């Protein structure tokens, strides 16, 4: 058996894997630098290696003011620099994978690193894992775009960046890789998985080379003393699931409350910082990433009642930090909550049955995995990350049991994870079948039809019946003399009036037939249109621009747009990848009037950007790739600002009739 070096898919995979080495190397150093930045700002704000010891030795008002001072720095940084740096980062990566093919603005690296390190260093109750995932993924996206990686490969490379960030942070390369495929991609194919593994391994090795091969926590030696311990671990799984649900609900509750506050966005993080500082006066363990307190749990140096209190206080403080506009992750807070929850359960059983149950530290370790599994809906990642931290196979049985039970609890009660919940609130459903978001990417203004029939609101019903019965339309729009939309009516509404036409003609007018609130704004997307079609029996919906009637969107056009996009997405990954590596013009007809074709760029396109040409809106045509011979042959996934040059070859997709007209020059 020999390698087929002429296989373009194989060569692209090799190229992607080599770039994954670069991603892992850069992400490893970025992770180290980010940790140093956190330590620098912690020393700057607290003048101490430990925030807990600083709180005990300094005036009370400084404890309140320091988190607020940190927020004062980060709020303008995020607001004016990169608003996607707000929050915990991972949902933003997921959104970029769904809607932008993995394209992330490069400046997010600097803004996220600076904002999160200041937030954590000044005492914000958040973690460093989410930020390093966003930082590493952005680095990977920038590298991929620099080397002109196609969209499918770019998504894989972004996931590889996320894996590299997790691997370097926890010294856990397997967990990093699984996080990327389980949370971000949902795809375990060899062509996507191998670059992710490579990036995670390289970043972990880089981190180990510079900082040493150390575990993130002080992990106790685990021993399963008795089979009776399984019962408390089942209970731990159930309680961990409930804690994760509480965490998710409280986090987004406070996000809503801060959004509703009538304050400038620059002020809200400062208010959150003051509240966190006030909480920290009594519970200093909530400041920063909380690793010191997790270590105290694992080594049995934290009391039961303090651990119980910290579960609720940590949920509150993290929710205040992120809800008010801070920047940081939720992974470390989830580990913190799991450690405290496990400590409470373990302390109770160990106190009454010391010879039959392990120490509270062992339960804390399992609890860490259980809450992470439940909050992120990623049980495999949670199991592996704890296993890599301990390097002890004996912990696998209780760990698997608690993690799976906790995950089932959360999925059953709260369908969305802590990551996907943020996307759902934006109207984005992140699932393995990304088709649910297709219509959101289309704008209503690009599908306006002027094939409609209007009636004035004062038109009498007799004339309406005469015109409507013989019309090709089934829905009709009603406007007033100033073109304000009054409503619409359907043909079947007239059926009851046919027999009494002469009697009702004198007192029934168009306005009396109007069904209101069936309308769209010019800037709405087609998903909203489809929702209206789903709940009403109309064939078209009025579109308003600046409050005036501008046209209609037809049900058939929305369905056609959806079907064509499904066809394009299913075929592009395989068909277009083969087409773009050939020199001869090719085409493929799907039998539905929809075609993929490679063409020479028409003269009318030269020196114009795709945004200027607006092919999607005007002709329902997508430019998938641009092939260029000089300078050396490149294949580009174009953005809207890409300018078409003389000699370019375009791989396009669209209705066959429209493509033919473009080629012949009838459409320009």
Beta strands, then each sheet from edge to edge (+ up, - down):
strand 1: 454-456
strand 2: 475-479
strand 3: 485-490
strand 4: 519-521
strand 5: 540-545
strand 6: 548-554
strand 7: 587-589
strand 8: 594-600
strand 9: 622-628
strand 10: 634-636
strand 11: 649-655
sheet 1: 1+ 2+ 3-
sheet 2: 4+ 5+ 6-
sheet 3: 7+ 8- 11+ 9- 10+
end
